[in-house]
Amino acid sequence: MQKVAIVTSSGHGLTKALIDEYDIKLFPFPIFIENKSYLDGIDITPDEILKAMYQGKIPKTSAPSPADLINIFKPLIDEGKSIIVILMSAGLSSATLEAARRASEELGGDIEIIDSRQIAGGQEIIALEAARIAKEGKSKSEIVEYVKKIVPRTNSIFGIPDLMYLYHGGRIGRAKALMGSMMKVIPIVAVRDMEGIVSPIGRARNVSQVNEKIVEVIKKDLEKFEANKIKTFIIGHADNEQAALELKEALEKNFDYGDMFILPFGCVATVYPGPKSWGVAYCIE
């Protein structure tokens, strides 16, 4: 029996096949549309989120409560497992980190909480890597040590046609959101260099230019780490498969890599960047 359970949040886009293959445990985020609440992945889907957004509604999310996390952690502890929790960046959801800490303190089990410093695909990569070596039978300390090595080498970049969704979600200020809308360009943002926040890195007129910029930034990151290979790419999108496929082609032409996945964004990863957004997370070998 696997001795270490990997727990991460829902909403980013991991497929059921990957979740089942690596026995990843998910906890759902509450999502609110107008005055109705839902649990991500349980009673609402990304397609339903997109439909609401196309109708002009602004979905919101909130952090899970400590009680919600206890309900996830306790059965694993009762099975005698150690737990490693991979969370989205505390710079973007400090309440989730605090809820996990409180749940851990109340239960008193062998629980390690790791701030991925990432969102969406970046968090997925880190959770997948942890789960892969957990499945191999590695100890909790070995997994934690490995994860802490790959966190600084994992980044995410996105093309976001409408910054107002990031503004409504509290991820950027109103001035930046208005500027992106007024200039009729596609802003390019990233969560990288261990900053743990969404930062602008450029803008472009079309999908091809966004993808060119993404390639350029990844090349610089490889140089910075004196590396020549990407371990894993996760390409994600919110109802923009064509942009994702074009990005896939650009990455295949420019990089040596191990694994590559194209995954539609989950609910939470759709709420914040909004419809037609796309991007890639990558872990440097």
ZIGI-V746173 format. One record per backbone hydrogen bond with DSSP energy under -1.0 kcal/mol. CO is the residue of the C=O (numbers start at 1). NH is the residue of the N-H. E is the energy in kcal/mol with one decimal. If there is no record, write none. Layout:
CO|NH|E ; CO|NH|E
//
This chain:
3|82|-2.3 ; 5|84|-2.7 ; 6|25|-2.8 ; 7|86|-3.0 ; 8|27|-1.5 ; 11|269|-2.9 ; 15|19|-2.4 ; 16|20|-2.8 ; 17|21|-2.6 ; 18|22|-2.2 ; 19|24|-2.0 ; 25|8|-2.5 ; 27|10|-2.4 ; 29|40|-2.7 ; 30|62|-1.7 ; 31|38|-2.7 ; 32|60|-2.6 ; 33|36|-2.1 ; 36|33|-2.4 ; 38|31|-2.7 ; 39|42|-2.2 ; 39|43|-2.1 ; 44|41|-1.4 ; 45|49|-2.0 ; 46|50|-2.7 ; 47|51|-2.3 ; 48|52|-2.0 ; 49|53|-2.2 ; 50|54|-2.7 ; 51|55|-1.1 ; 52|57|-2.4 ; 53|56|-1.8 ; 60|32|-3.1 ; 65|69|-1.8 ; 66|70|-2.5 ; 67|71|-1.9 ; 69|73|-3.0 ; 70|74|-2.8 ; 73|77|-2.2 ; 74|78|-2.8 ; 75|79|-1.1 ; 76|81|-2.2 ; 77|80|-2.0 ; 82|5|-3.0 ; 83|112|-2.9 ; 84|7|-2.7 ; 85|114|-3.2 ; 87|116|-2.4 ; 89|92|-1.8 ; 89|93|-1.6 ; 93|97|-1.3 ; 94|98|-2.3 ; 95|99|-2.3 ; 96|100|-2.2 ; 97|101|-2.2 ; 98|102|-2.5 ; 99|103|-2.3 ; 100|104|-2.4 ; 101|105|-2.5 ; 102|106|-2.1 ; 103|107|-2.1 ; 104|108|-2.9 ; 109|111|-1.5 ; 110|83|-2.7 ; 112|85|-3.2 ; 114|87|-2.7 ; 118|89|-2.6 ; 119|122|-1.6 ; 120|124|-2.1 ; 121|125|-2.8 ; 122|126|-1.9 ; 123|127|-2.5 ; 124|128|-2.9 ; 125|129|-2.7 ; 126|130|-2.2 ; 127|131|-2.5 ; 128|132|-2.5 ; 129|133|-1.7 ; 130|134|-1.8 ; 131|135|-2.2 ; 133|138|-2.1 ; 134|137|-1.5 ; 139|143|-2.4 ; 140|144|-2.7 ; 141|145|-2.2 ; 142|146|-2.1 ; 143|147|-2.9 ; 144|148|-2.4 ; 146|150|-1.6 ; 147|151|-2.0 ; 151|154|-1.5 ; 153|284|-2.6 ; 155|282|-2.4 ; 156|191|-2.2 ; 157|280|-2.4 ; 158|189|-2.3 ; 159|278|-1.9 ; 162|165|-1.0 ; 163|167|-2.0 ; 164|168|-2.7 ; 165|169|-1.7 ; 166|171|-2.9 ; 167|170|-2.0 ; 173|177|-1.7 ; 174|178|-2.7 ; 175|179|-2.3 ; 176|180|-2.1 ; 177|181|-1.8 ; 178|182|-2.6 ; 179|183|-1.9 ; 180|185|-1.0 ; 186|204|-1.6 ; 187|160|-2.5 ; 188|201|-2.9 ; 188|202|-1.1 ; 189|158|-3.0 ; 190|199|-2.7 ; 191|156|-1.7 ; 192|195|-1.9 ; 199|190|-2.6 ; 202|188|-2.9 ; 204|186|-3.4 ; 206|210|-2.0 ; 207|211|-2.6 ; 208|212|-2.2 ; 209|213|-2.1 ; 210|214|-2.3 ; 211|215|-2.3 ; 212|216|-2.3 ; 213|217|-2.4 ; 214|218|-2.3 ; 215|219|-2.2 ; 216|220|-1.7 ; 217|221|-2.1 ; 218|222|-2.3 ; 219|223|-2.0 ; 220|224|-2.3 ; 221|225|-1.7 ; 222|227|-2.8 ; 223|226|-1.1 ; 229|285|-2.3 ; 230|258|-1.7 ; 231|259|-2.2 ; 232|283|-2.0 ; 233|261|-2.0 ; 234|281|-2.4 ; 235|263|-3.1 ; 236|279|-2.2 ; 237|265|-3.3 ; 238|276|-3.1 ; 240|244|-1.8 ; 241|245|-2.7 ; 242|246|-2.3 ; 243|247|-2.2 ; 244|248|-2.4 ; 245|249|-2.1 ; 246|250|-2.0 ; 247|251|-2.6 ; 248|252|-2.6 ; 249|253|-1.7 ; 250|254|-1.1 ; 251|255|-1.9 ; 256|230|-2.7 ; 259|233|-2.5 ; 261|235|-3.4 ; 266|270|-1.1 ; 267|271|-2.2 ; 268|272|-1.5 ; 270|274|-1.8 ; 274|277|-1.4 ; 277|238|-2.6 ; 278|159|-3.0 ; 279|236|-2.3 ; 280|157|-2.5 ; 281|234|-2.5 ; 282|155|-2.2 ; 283|231|-2.6 ; 283|232|-1.1
//
